[in-house]
């Protein structure tokens, strides 16, 4: 969650540690890291939109 990530970030800052561009979706340039995050969010939302529509369509009518 966002809260969990924020808490972990605080602990890392207090410990003077950081995530490098060699880990996960983080890049050595901030713009590329942001682009990676945007790509994940936009692709995930496409699936989420389809799933929400499927749930709505599958609900019984008139109840």
CHARMM internal coordinates of N, CA and C (Angstrom, degrees):
IC EDIT
DIST 1 N 1 CA 1.4535
DIST 1 CA 1 C 1.5245
ANGL 1 N 1 CA 1 C 109.81
DIST 1 C 2 N 1.2975
ANGL 1 CA 1 C 2 N 116.09
DIHE 1 N 1 CA 1 C 2 N 169.04
DIST 2 N 2 CA 1.4652
ANGL 1 C 2 N 2 CA 120.64
DIHE 1 CA 1 C 2 N 2 CA 178.71
DIST 2 CA 2 C 1.5218
ANGL 2 N 2 CA 2 C 111.26
DIHE 1 C 2 N 2 CA 2 C -63.76
DIST 2 C 3 N 1.3240
ANGL 2 CA 2 C 3 N 116.13
DIHE 2 N 2 CA 2 C 3 N -39.76
DIST 3 N 3 CA 1.4649
ANGL 2 C 3 N 3 CA 120.15
DIHE 2 CA 2 C 3 N 3 CA -179.86
DIST 3 CA 3 C 1.5196
ANGL 3 N 3 CA 3 C 110.16
DIHE 2 C 3 N 3 CA 3 C -64.64
DIST 3 C 4 N 1.3114
ANGL 3 CA 3 C 4 N 116.77
DIHE 3 N 3 CA 3 C 4 N -44.02
DIST 4 N 4 CA 1.4625
ANGL 3 C 4 N 4 CA 121.17
DIHE 3 CA 3 C 4 N 4 CA 178.97
DIST 4 CA 4 C 1.5267
ANGL 4 N 4 CA 4 C 111.03
DIHE 3 C 4 N 4 CA 4 C -61.87
DIST 4 C 5 N 1.3123
ANGL 4 CA 4 C 5 N 116.58
DIHE 4 N 4 CA 4 C 5 N -43.94
DIST 5 N 5 CA 1.4688
ANGL 4 C 5 N 5 CA 120.83
DIHE 4 CA 4 C 5 N 5 CA 178.92
DIST 5 CA 5 C 1.5232
ANGL 5 N 5 CA 5 C 110.99
DIHE 4 C 5 N 5 CA 5 C -63.89
DIST 5 C 6 N 1.3172
ANGL 5 CA 5 C 6 N 116.52
DIHE 5 N 5 CA 5 C 6 N -40.50
DIST 6 N 6 CA 1.4641
ANGL 5 C 6 N 6 CA 120.62
DIHE 5 CA 5 C 6 N 6 CA 178.60
DIST 6 CA 6 C 1.5183
ANGL 6 N 6 CA 6 C 110.74
DIHE 5 C 6 N 6 CA 6 C -63.26
DIST 6 C 7 N 1.3211
ANGL 6 CA 6 C 7 N 116.23
DIHE 6 N 6 CA 6 C 7 N -43.74
DIST 7 N 7 CA 1.4608
ANGL 6 C 7 N 7 CA 120.89
DIHE 6 CA 6 C 7 N 7 CA 179.87
DIST 7 CA 7 C 1.5258
ANGL 7 N 7 CA 7 C 110.72
DIHE 6 C 7 N 7 CA 7 C -62.65
DIST 7 C 8 N 1.3280
ANGL 7 CA 7 C 8 N 116.44
DIHE 7 N 7 CA 7 C 8 N -44.82
DIST 8 N 8 CA 1.4665
ANGL 7 C 8 N 8 CA 120.37
DIHE 7 CA 7 C 8 N 8 CA 178.69
DIST 8 CA 8 C 1.5231
ANGL 8 N 8 CA 8 C 110.92
DIHE 7 C 8 N 8 CA 8 C -63.07
DIST 8 C 9 N 1.3274
ANGL 8 CA 8 C 9 N 116.78
DIHE 8 N 8 CA 8 C 9 N -37.52
DIST 9 N 9 CA 1.4636
ANGL 8 C 9 N 9 CA 120.80
DIHE 8 CA 8 C 9 N 9 CA 178.34
DIST 9 CA 9 C 1.5223
ANGL 9 N 9 CA 9 C 110.97
DIHE 8 C 9 N 9 CA 9 C -63.74
DIST 9 C 10 N 1.3189
ANGL 9 CA 9 C 10 N 116.22
DIHE 9 N 9 CA 9 C 10 N -40.41
DIST 10 N 10 CA 1.4670
ANGL 9 C 10 N 10 CA 120.51
DIHE 9 CA 9 C 10 N 10 CA 177.69
DIST 10 CA 10 C 1.5191
ANGL 10 N 10 CA 10 C 110.35
DIHE 9 C 10 N 10 CA 10 C -63.16
DIST 10 C 11 N 1.3250
ANGL 10 CA 10 C 11 N 116.97
DIHE 10 N 10 CA 10 C 11 N -45.56
DIST 11 N 11 CA 1.4632
ANGL 10 C 11 N 11 CA 120.26
DIHE 10 CA 10 C 11 N 11 CA 179.28
DIST 11 CA 11 C 1.5233
ANGL 11 N 11 CA 11 C 111.28
DIHE 10 C 11 N 11 CA 11 C -61.56
DIST 11 C 12 N 1.3191
ANGL 11 CA 11 C 12 N 116.68
DIHE 11 N 11 CA 11 C 12 N -40.89
DIST 12 N 12 CA 1.4664
ANGL 11 C 12 N 12 CA 120.08
DIHE 11 CA 11 C 12 N 12 CA 178.32
DIST 12 CA 12 C 1.5250
ANGL 12 N 12 CA 12 C 110.80
DIHE 11 C 12 N 12 CA 12 C -64.40
DIST 12 C 13 N 1.3327
ANGL 12 CA 12 C 13 N 117.06
DIHE 12 N 12 CA 12 C 13 N -41.58
DIST 13 N 13 CA 1.4644
ANGL 12 C 13 N 13 CA 120.71
DIHE 12 CA 12 C 13 N 13 CA 179.69
DIST 13 CA 13 C 1.5241
ANGL 13 N 13 CA 13 C 110.76
DIHE 12 C 13 N 13 CA 13 C -63.99
DIST 13 C 14 N 1.3249
ANGL 13 CA 13 C 14 N 116.57
DIHE 13 N 13 CA 13 C 14 N -42.24
DIST 14 N 14 CA 1.4634
ANGL 13 C 14 N 14 CA 120.45
DIHE 13 CA 13 C 14 N 14 CA 178.71
DIST 14 CA 14 C 1.5216
ANGL 14 N 14 CA 14 C 111.54
DIHE 13 C 14 N 14 CA 14 C -64.68
DIST 14 C 15 N 1.3383
ANGL 14 CA 14 C 15 N 116.09
DIHE 14 N 14 CA 14 C 15 N -30.22
DIST 15 N 15 CA 1.4663
ANGL 14 C 15 N 15 CA 121.49
DIHE 14 CA 14 C 15 N 15 CA 179.71
DIST 15 CA 15 C 1.5307
ANGL 15 N 15 CA 15 C 111.32
DIHE 14 C 15 N 15 CA 15 C -89.52
DIST 15 C 16 N 1.3363
ANGL 15 CA 15 C 16 N 116.33
DIHE 15 N 15 CA 15 C 16 N 0.88
DIST 16 N 16 CA 1.4613
ANGL 15 C 16 N 16 CA 122.85
DIHE 15 CA 15 C 16 N 16 CA -178.63
DIST 16 CA 16 C 1.5315
ANGL 16 N 16 CA 16 C 112.29
DIHE 15 C 16 N 16 CA 16 C 57.66
DIST 16 C 17 N 1.3398
ANGL 16 CA 16 C 17 N 116.19
DIHE 16 N 16 CA 16 C 17 N 39.24
DIST 17 N 17 CA 1.4598
ANGL 16 C 17 N 17 CA 121.28
DIHE 16 CA 16 C 17 N 17 CA 175.79
DIST 17 CA 17 C 1.5228
ANGL 17 N 17 CA 17 C 108.62
DIHE 16 C 17 N 17 CA 17 C -115.17
DIST 17 C 18 N 1.3153
ANGL 17 CA 17 C 18 N 115.56
DIHE 17 N 17 CA 17 C 18 N 162.75
DIST 18 N 18 CA 1.4628
ANGL 17 C 18 N 18 CA 119.57
DIHE 17 CA 17 C 18 N 18 CA -178.80
DIST 18 CA 18 C 1.5167
ANGL 18 N 18 CA 18 C 110.67
DIHE 17 C 18 N 18 CA 18 C -151.15
DIST 18 C 19 N 1.3195
ANGL 18 CA 18 C 19 N 114.99
DIHE 18 N 18 CA 18 C 19 N 161.60
DIST 19 N 19 CA 1.4542
ANGL 18 C 19 N 19 CA 121.73
DIHE 18 CA 18 C 19 N 19 CA 173.84
DIST 19 CA 19 C 1.5224
ANGL 19 N 19 CA 19 C 106.40
DIHE 18 C 19 N 19 CA 19 C -86.40
DIST 19 C 20 N 1.3289
ANGL 19 CA 19 C 20 N 116.58
DIHE 19 N 19 CA 19 C 20 N 137.36
DIST 20 N 20 CA 1.4610
ANGL 19 C 20 N 20 CA 119.66
DIHE 19 CA 19 C 20 N 20 CA -179.13
DIST 20 CA 20 C 1.5230
ANGL 20 N 20 CA 20 C 110.77
DIHE 19 C 20 N 20 CA 20 C -100.79
DIST 20 C 21 N 1.3022
ANGL 20 CA 20 C 21 N 115.92
DIHE 20 N 20 CA 20 C 21 N 172.22
DIST 21 N 21 CA 1.4534
ANGL 20 C 21 N 21 CA 122.15
DIHE 20 CA 20 C 21 N 21 CA 178.36
DIST 21 CA 21 C 1.5093
ANGL 21 N 21 CA 21 C 113.53
DIHE 20 C 21 N 21 CA 21 C -68.82
DIST 21 C 22 N 1.3161
ANGL 21 CA 21 C 22 N 117.45
DIHE 21 N 21 CA 21 C 22 N -3.40
DIST 22 N 22 CA 1.4660
ANGL 21 C 22 N 22 CA 121.70
DIHE 21 CA 21 C 22 N 22 CA 178.71
DIST 22 CA 22 C 1.5222
ANGL 22 N 22 CA 22 C 112.41
DIHE 21 C 22 N 22 CA 22 C -94.09
DIST 22 C 23 N 1.3252
ANGL 22 CA 22 C 23 N 116.97
DIHE 22 N 22 CA 22 C 23 N 0.06
DIST 23 N 23 CA 1.4619
ANGL 22 C 23 N 23 CA 120.89
DIHE 22 CA 22 C 23 N 23 CA -173.64
DIST 23 CA 23 C 1.5263
ANGL 23 N 23 CA 23 C 111.95
DIHE 22 C 23 N 23 CA 23 C -116.95
DIST 23 C 24 N 1.3189
ANGL 23 CA 23 C 24 N 115.17
DIHE 23 N 23 CA 23 C 24 N 134.98
DIST 24 N 24 CA 1.4630
ANGL 23 C 24 N 24 CA 121.41
DIHE 23 CA 23 C 24 N 24 CA 172.84
DIST 24 CA 24 C 1.5155
ANGL 24 N 24 CA 24 C 113.79
DIHE 23 C 24 N 24 CA 24 C 53.22
DIST 24 C 25 N 1.3287
ANGL 24 CA 24 C 25 N 115.73
DIHE 24 N 24 CA 24 C 25 N -135.98
DIST 25 N 25 CA 1.4668
ANGL 24 C 25 N 25 CA 121.11
DIHE 24 CA 24 C 25 N 25 CA -178.69
DIST 25 CA 25 C 1.5239
ANGL 25 N 25 CA 25 C 111.73
DIHE 24 C 25 N 25 CA 25 C -90.62
DIST 25 C 26 N 1.3233
ANGL 25 CA 25 C 26 N 116.78
DIHE 25 N 25 CA 25 C 26 N -1.24
DIST 26 N 26 CA 1.4623
ANGL 25 C 26 N 26 CA 121.41
DIHE 25 CA 25 C 26 N 26 CA -179.75
DIST 26 CA 26 C 1.5273
ANGL 26 N 26 CA 26 C 109.23
DIHE 25 C 26 N 26 CA 26 C -72.71
DIST 26 C 27 N 1.3188
ANGL 26 CA 26 C 27 N 115.63
DIHE 26 N 26 CA 26 C 27 N 137.47
DIST 27 N 27 CA 1.4675
ANGL 26 C 27 N 27 CA 122.69
DIHE 26 CA 26 C 27 N 27 CA 178.08
DIST 27 CA 27 C 1.5289
ANGL 27 N 27 CA 27 C 108.57
DIHE 26 C 27 N 27 CA 27 C -115.77
DIST 27 C 28 N 1.2992
ANGL 27 CA 27 C 28 N 116.34
DIHE 27 N 27 CA 27 C 28 N 170.38
DIST 28 N 28 CA 1.4621
ANGL 27 C 28 N 28 CA 120.67
DIHE 27 CA 27 C 28 N 28 CA 177.23
DIST 28 CA 28 C 1.5285
ANGL 28 N 28 CA 28 C 111.67
DIHE 27 C 28 N 28 CA 28 C -73.66
DIST 28 C 29 N 1.3358
ANGL 28 CA 28 C 29 N 116.99
DIHE 28 N 28 CA 28 C 29 N -19.05
DIST 29 N 29 CA 1.4647
ANGL 28 C 29 N 29 CA 121.65
DIHE 28 CA 28 C 29 N 29 CA 177.97
DIST 29 CA 29 C 1.5278
ANGL 29 N 29 CA 29 C 108.60
DIHE 28 C 29 N 29 CA 29 C -114.79
DIST 29 C 30 N 1.3294
ANGL 29 CA 29 C 30 N 116.02
DIHE 29 N 29 CA 29 C 30 N 131.72
DIST 30 N 30 CA 1.4668
ANGL 29 C 30 N 30 CA 121.01
DIHE 29 CA 29 C 30 N 30 CA -174.72
DIST 30 CA 30 C 1.5222
ANGL 30 N 30 CA 30 C 112.15
DIHE 29 C 30 N 30 CA 30 C -58.63
DIST 30 C 31 N 1.3361
ANGL 30 CA 30 C 31 N 117.35
DIHE 30 N 30 CA 30 C 31 N -38.88
DIST 31 N 31 CA 1.4703
ANGL 30 C 31 N 31 CA 119.84
DIHE 30 CA 30 C 31 N 31 CA -179.48
DIST 31 CA 31 C 1.5220
ANGL 31 N 31 CA 31 C 111.68
DIHE 30 C 31 N 31 CA 31 C -60.35
DIST 31 C 32 N 1.3193
ANGL 31 CA 31 C 32 N 116.53
DIHE 31 N 31 CA 31 C 32 N -37.96
DIST 32 N 32 CA 1.4666
ANGL 31 C 32 N 32 CA 119.99
DIHE 31 CA 31 C 32 N 32 CA 179.59
DIST 32 CA 32 C 1.5278
ANGL 32 N 32 CA 32 C 110.57
DIHE 31 C 32 N 32 CA 32 C -71.37
DIST 32 C 33 N 1.3253
ANGL 32 CA 32 C 33 N 117.56
DIHE 32 N 32 CA 32 C 33 N -35.48
DIST 33 N 33 CA 1.4705
ANGL 32 C 33 N 33 CA 120.84
DIHE 32 CA 32 C 33 N 33 CA 176.00
DIST 33 CA 33 C 1.5210
ANGL 33 N 33 CA 33 C 110.24
DIHE 32 C 33 N 33 CA 33 C -62.96
DIST 33 C 34 N 1.3272
ANGL 33 CA 33 C 34 N 116.30
DIHE 33 N 33 CA 33 C 34 N -43.68
DIST 34 N 34 CA 1.4665
ANGL 33 C 34 N 34 CA 120.96
DIHE 33 CA 33 C 34 N 34 CA 178.93
DIST 34 CA 34 C 1.5216
ANGL 34 N 34 CA 34 C 110.24
DIHE 33 C 34 N 34 CA 34 C -63.91
DIST 34 C 35 N 1.3347
ANGL 34 CA 34 C 35 N 117.51
DIHE 34 N 34 CA 34 C 35 N -42.36
DIST 35 N 35 CA 1.4659
ANGL 34 C 35 N 35 CA 120.87
DIHE 34 CA 34 C 35 N 35 CA 177.37
DIST 35 CA 35 C 1.5243
ANGL 35 N 35 CA 35 C 111.37
DIHE 34 C 35 N 35 CA 35 C -60.23
DIST 35 C 36 N 1.3347
ANGL 35 CA 35 C 36 N 117.25
DIHE 35 N 35 CA 35 C 36 N -40.59
DIST 36 N 36 CA 1.4652
ANGL 35 C 36 N 36 CA 120.69
DIHE 35 CA 35 C 36 N 36 CA 178.01
DIST 36 CA 36 C 1.5248
ANGL 36 N 36 CA 36 C 110.94
DIHE 35 C 36 N 36 CA 36 C -62.45
DIST 36 C 37 N 1.3139
ANGL 36 CA 36 C 37 N 116.78
DIHE 36 N 36 CA 36 C 37 N -44.33
DIST 37 N 37 CA 1.4605
ANGL 36 C 37 N 37 CA 121.12
DIHE 36 CA 36 C 37 N 37 CA 179.26
DIST 37 CA 37 C 1.5276
ANGL 37 N 37 CA 37 C 110.94
DIHE 36 C 37 N 37 CA 37 C -64.02
DIST 37 C 38 N 1.3149
ANGL 37 CA 37 C 38 N 116.73
DIHE 37 N 37 CA 37 C 38 N -41.94
DIST 38 N 38 CA 1.4708
ANGL 37 C 38 N 38 CA 120.57
DIHE 37 CA 37 C 38 N 38 CA 178.21
DIST 38 CA 38 C 1.5232
ANGL 38 N 38 CA 38 C 111.27
DIHE 37 C 38 N 38 CA 38 C -63.24
DIST 38 C 39 N 1.3259
ANGL 38 CA 38 C 39 N 116.94
DIHE 38 N 38 CA 38 C 39 N -39.23
DIST 39 N 39 CA 1.4684
ANGL 38 C 39 N 39 CA 120.62
DIHE 38 CA 38 C 39 N 39 CA 179.08
DIST 39 CA 39 C 1.5214
ANGL 39 N 39 CA 39 C 110.59
DIHE 38 C 39 N 39 CA 39 C -62.51
DIST 39 C 40 N 1.3214
ANGL 39 CA 39 C 40 N 116.89
DIHE 39 N 39 CA 39 C 40 N -43.15
DIST 40 N 40 CA 1.4656
ANGL 39 C 40 N 40 CA 120.67
DIHE 39 CA 39 C 40 N 40 CA 178.52
DIST 40 CA 40 C 1.5245
ANGL 40 N 40 CA 40 C 110.18
DIHE 39 C 40 N 40 CA 40 C -63.62
DIST 40 C 41 N 1.3229
ANGL 40 CA 40 C 41 N 116.52
DIHE 40 N 40 CA 40 C 41 N -47.22
DIST 41 N 41 CA 1.4665
ANGL 40 C 41 N 41 CA 120.44
DIHE 40 CA 40 C 41 N 41 CA -177.48
DIST 41 CA 41 C 1.5190
ANGL 41 N 41 CA 41 C 111.54
DIHE 40 C 41 N 41 CA 41 C -63.02
DIST 41 C 42 N 1.3215
ANGL 41 CA 41 C 42 N 117.56
DIHE 41 N 41 CA 41 C 42 N -44.52
DIST 42 N 42 CA 1.4669
ANGL 41 C 42 N 42 CA 119.13
DIHE 41 CA 41 C 42 N 42 CA -176.48
DIST 42 CA 42 C 1.5207
ANGL 42 N 42 CA 42 C 111.53
DIHE 41 C 42 N 42 CA 42 C -69.18
DIST 42 C 43 N 1.3180
ANGL 42 CA 42 C 43 N 117.79
DIHE 42 N 42 CA 42 C 43 N -39.44
DIST 43 N 43 CA 1.4668
ANGL 42 C 43 N 43 CA 120.27
DIHE 42 CA 42 C 43 N 43 CA 178.55
DIST 43 CA 43 C 1.5216
ANGL 43 N 43 CA 43 C 111.05
DIHE 42 C 43 N 43 CA 43 C -68.70
DIST 43 C 44 N 1.3164
ANGL 43 CA 43 C 44 N 116.60
DIHE 43 N 43 CA 43 C 44 N -38.75
DIST 44 N 44 CA 1.4671
ANGL 43 C 44 N 44 CA 120.36
DIHE 43 CA 43 C 44 N 44 CA 179.14
DIST 44 CA 44 C 1.5166
ANGL 44 N 44 CA 44 C 110.96
DIHE 43 C 44 N 44 CA 44 C -64.76
DIST 44 C 45 N 1.3147
ANGL 44 CA 44 C 45 N 116.78
DIHE 44 N 44 CA 44 C 45 N -40.22
DIST 45 N 45 CA 1.4613
ANGL 44 C 45 N 45 CA 120.42
DIHE 44 CA 44 C 45 N 45 CA -178.63
DIST 45 CA 45 C 1.5191
ANGL 45 N 45 CA 45 C 111.73
DIHE 44 C 45 N 45 CA 45 C -67.17
DIST 45 C 46 N 1.3295
ANGL 45 CA 45 C 46 N 117.93
DIHE 45 N 45 CA 45 C 46 N -30.69
DIST 46 N 46 CA 1.4614
ANGL 45 C 46 N 46 CA 119.89
DIHE 45 CA 45 C 46 N 46 CA 176.96
DIST 46 CA 46 C 1.5226
ANGL 46 N 46 CA 46 C 109.56
DIHE 45 C 46 N 46 CA 46 C -61.30
DIST 46 C 47 N 1.3218
ANGL 46 CA 46 C 47 N 117.21
DIHE 46 N 46 CA 46 C 47 N -43.63
DIST 47 N 47 CA 1.4619
ANGL 46 C 47 N 47 CA 121.25
DIHE 46 CA 46 C 47 N 47 CA 178.20
DIST 47 CA 47 C 1.5267
ANGL 47 N 47 CA 47 C 109.93
DIHE 46 C 47 N 47 CA 47 C -67.60
DIST 47 C 48 N 1.3276
ANGL 47 CA 47 C 48 N 116.35
DIHE 47 N 47 CA 47 C 48 N -41.91
DIST 48 N 48 CA 1.4603
ANGL 47 C 48 N 48 CA 120.52
DIHE 47 CA 47 C 48 N 48 CA -179.87
DIST 48 CA 48 C 1.5236
ANGL 48 N 48 CA 48 C 110.84
DIHE 47 C 48 N 48 CA 48 C -60.94
DIST 48 C 49 N 1.3220
ANGL 48 CA 48 C 49 N 116.89
DIHE 48 N 48 CA 48 C 49 N -43.75
DIST 49 N 49 CA 1.4704
ANGL 48 C 49 N 49 CA 120.34
DIHE 48 CA 48 C 49 N 49 CA 178.63
DIST 49 CA 49 C 1.5213
ANGL 49 N 49 CA 49 C 110.94
DIHE 48 C 49 N 49 CA 49 C -58.34
DIST 49 C 50 N 1.3233
ANGL 49 CA 49 C 50 N 117.12
DIHE 49 N 49 CA 49 C 50 N -45.70
DIST 50 N 50 CA 1.4701
ANGL 49 C 50 N 50 CA 120.70
DIHE 49 CA 49 C 50 N 50 CA 179.38
DIST 50 CA 50 C 1.5213
ANGL 50 N 50 CA 50 C 110.79
DIHE 49 C 50 N 50 CA 50 C -62.13
DIST 50 C 51 N 1.3307
ANGL 50 CA 50 C 51 N 116.37
DIHE 50 N 50 CA 50 C 51 N -41.70
DIST 51 N 51 CA 1.4594
ANGL 50 C 51 N 51 CA 120.78
DIHE 50 CA 50 C 51 N 51 CA -178.76
DIST 51 CA 51 C 1.5265
ANGL 51 N 51 CA 51 C 110.80
DIHE 50 C 51 N 51 CA 51 C -64.88
DIST 51 C 52 N 1.3251
ANGL 51 CA 51 C 52 N 117.69
DIHE 51 N 51 CA 51 C 52 N -42.71
DIST 52 N 52 CA 1.4642
ANGL 51 C 52 N 52 CA 121.35
DIHE 51 CA 51 C 52 N 52 CA 178.89
DIST 52 CA 52 C 1.5239
ANGL 52 N 52 CA 52 C 110.13
DIHE 51 C 52 N 52 CA 52 C -61.93
DIST 52 C 53 N 1.3245
ANGL 52 CA 52 C 53 N 117.17
DIHE 52 N 52 CA 52 C 53 N -43.73
DIST 53 N 53 CA 1.4701
ANGL 52 C 53 N 53 CA 120.48
DIHE 52 CA 52 C 53 N 53 CA 178.86
DIST 53 CA 53 C 1.5183
ANGL 53 N 53 CA 53 C 110.68
DIHE 52 C 53 N 53 CA 53 C -62.86
DIST 53 C 54 N 1.3396
ANGL 53 CA 53 C 54 N 117.64
DIHE 53 N 53 CA 53 C 54 N -42.69
DIST 54 N 54 CA 1.4688
ANGL 53 C 54 N 54 CA 120.58
DIHE 53 CA 53 C 54 N 54 CA 177.82
DIST 54 CA 54 C 1.5234
ANGL 54 N 54 CA 54 C 111.25
DIHE 53 C 54 N 54 CA 54 C -59.16
DIST 54 C 55 N 1.3184
ANGL 54 CA 54 C 55 N 117.11
DIHE 54 N 54 CA 54 C 55 N -42.92
DIST 55 N 55 CA 1.4681
ANGL 54 C 55 N 55 CA 121.28
DIHE 54 CA 54 C 55 N 55 CA 179.51
DIST 55 CA 55 C 1.5250
ANGL 55 N 55 CA 55 C 109.90
DIHE 54 C 55 N 55 CA 55 C -63.69
DIST 55 C 56 N 1.3190
ANGL 55 CA 55 C 56 N 116.68
DIHE 55 N 55 CA 55 C 56 N -44.85
DIST 56 N 56 CA 1.4634
ANGL 55 C 56 N 56 CA 120.36
DIHE 55 CA 55 C 56 N 56 CA -178.55
DIST 56 CA 56 C 1.5269
ANGL 56 N 56 CA 56 C 111.26
DIHE 55 C 56 N 56 CA 56 C -64.30
DIST 56 C 57 N 1.3157
ANGL 56 CA 56 C 57 N 117.37
DIHE 56 N 56 CA 56 C 57 N -41.95
DIST 57 N 57 CA 1.4627
ANGL 56 C 57 N 57 CA 121.77
DIHE 56 CA 56 C 57 N 57 CA -178.14
DIST 57 CA 57 C 1.5228
ANGL 57 N 57 CA 57 C 111.33
DIHE 56 C 57 N 57 CA 57 C -69.68
DIST 57 C 58 N 1.3232
ANGL 57 CA 57 C 58 N 117.38
DIHE 57 N 57 CA 57 C 58 N -31.74
DIST 58 N 58 CA 1.4645
ANGL 57 C 58 N 58 CA 120.44
DIHE 57 CA 57 C 58 N 58 CA -176.35
DIST 58 CA 58 C 1.5289
ANGL 58 N 58 CA 58 C 113.50
DIHE 57 C 58 N 58 CA 58 C -81.68
DIST 58 C 59 N 1.3284
ANGL 58 CA 58 C 59 N 117.93
DIHE 58 N 58 CA 58 C 59 N -7.81
DIST 59 N 59 CA 1.4637
ANGL 58 C 59 N 59 CA 120.54
DIHE 58 CA 58 C 59 N 59 CA 179.20
DIST 59 CA 59 C 1.5230
ANGL 59 N 59 CA 59 C 109.85
DIHE 58 C 59 N 59 CA 59 C -67.90
DIST 59 C 60 N 1.3319
ANGL 59 CA 59 C 60 N 115.85
DIHE 59 N 59 CA 59 C 60 N 144.34
DIST 60 N 60 CA 1.4702
ANGL 59 C 60 N 60 CA 119.19
DIHE 59 CA 59 C 60 N 60 CA 177.33
DIST 60 CA 60 C 1.5256
ANGL 60 N 60 CA 60 C 110.59
DIHE 59 C 60 N 60 CA 60 C -61.94
DIST 60 C 61 N 1.3074
ANGL 60 CA 60 C 61 N 116.03
DIHE 60 N 60 CA 60 C 61 N 143.20
DIST 61 N 61 CA 1.4650
ANGL 60 C 61 N 61 CA 121.74
DIHE 60 CA 60 C 61 N 61 CA -179.08
DIST 61 CA 61 C 1.5280
ANGL 61 N 61 CA 61 C 110.77
DIHE 60 C 61 N 61 CA 61 C -87.21
DIST 61 C 62 N 1.3201
ANGL 61 CA 61 C 62 N 116.91
DIHE 61 N 61 CA 61 C 62 N 141.69
DIST 62 N 62 CA 1.4517
ANGL 61 C 62 N 62 CA 122.34
DIHE 61 CA 61 C 62 N 62 CA 172.13
DIST 62 CA 62 C 1.5139
ANGL 62 N 62 CA 62 C 116.02
DIHE 61 C 62 N 62 CA 62 C 73.59
DIST 62 C 63 N 1.2978
ANGL 62 CA 62 C 63 N 118.17
DIHE 62 N 62 CA 62 C 63 N 18.90
DIST 63 N 63 CA 1.4750
ANGL 62 C 63 N 63 CA 119.41
DIHE 62 CA 62 C 63 N 63 CA 179.44
DIST 63 CA 63 C 1.5085
ANGL 63 N 63 CA 63 C 109.05
DIHE 62 C 63 N 63 CA 63 C -106.61
END
COOR INIT
IC SEED 1 N 1 CA 1 C
IC BUILD
